[in-house]
Structure formats: structure tokens, C-alpha cells
Amino acid sequence: MKSAQEMYQYCLDHNYGEGMNKKWGIKHFSLIEQALGKDEEPIMCFIGIHNYVSMTQHDSNFAYAITNKRILMAQQKMIGQTFQTVDIDNLNDITMTTGMMIGVITIDTIKEKFNVAVNKRVAKSINEAIHDILFSIKRQKKTPIASQPTSSVADELLKFKNLLDMGAISQEDFDKKKKELL
């Protein structure tokens, strides 16, 4: 799920918001698509009303993507754009509150809070998915990295040959090390 079209379709398929219309939803996700790193792919996407305070106080629809590294938030405007990211390690908490019809997901970071308003039912689904993803990411970070395989004899010889070529060791040192390794 790397393209803006795929991210938007993911939102529709999982009932994670659709924004005002498809055209603008894809424009918002295009900003996220352009910002993704080579080793970064969205795990989850959704659309909601950004910086929600009330029905009349908010920043309109944004596209959101959660990757293994960060949360990306983007809005394409008629003139200009707004783009924000939060490193996963800078998250304090993600909470949800619901009213009669609206659900608000609060993304609490070290610096600020973002309130994202969506339909009440959609908020519950998004909130559960976000928590599952964040739990999974934290678990992966805590899993010890398998020990690196030791280098082969050929690799070791090559290292010492390079040191010899650079003049860092003598021919005698190289021959001694070669004999040890072989």
C-alpha cells in the first residue's frame, strides 16, 4: 500500500473514513505517498477532521498514515498544503472519546495533541486498529535482534589484504594472519 490510490481505497475497504470526496482524499494521500521513506510503508490509513474542537472549529479533512516509524498527517489545500509527522517514539498516548454521533481520537505527543474527529462507529474501529499496530511495533522493538553472523574466512582475509594495501600492516603481519585464518 504505497500509492495514494491504494491508501484511499484501504480507508474505504476498512470503513476508516472517506473525506469529502475521492478526488480530495487521493490528493491528501498523495502528500503522504511523496513523503514515505524507501523502507517505510503504511500499515494503516484513515481520514478524519484534523484539530477538531467543535463542528465549526477544525482544520477540515486530513489523511493519516501509520508506518513502522511515524504517523503522517497531510492535507492538500486549494493553495498550499499542511503536512505533519510524529515519530512513534514521541507518542505519549492515543485516546478516544465519543459523543452522540462523533468520536474523537486524540494523538498525544511530546509536543502537542491532535484531535481527529470521525463518525462514532468509525472512531472505535480506528482506535482499536491503531492500538493493535502500536502494540505490535513496540513488541518488535523489544525483540532482541538475532546475533549477526560472524564473517567468513574470506571476508577476514579481504579485510587484512585491504589493510596491507593501505600500508597499515606489513606483509609479514598479513602472512601471519593468513596462516592463522587458514
Disulfide bonds with the S-S distance in Angstrom:
none
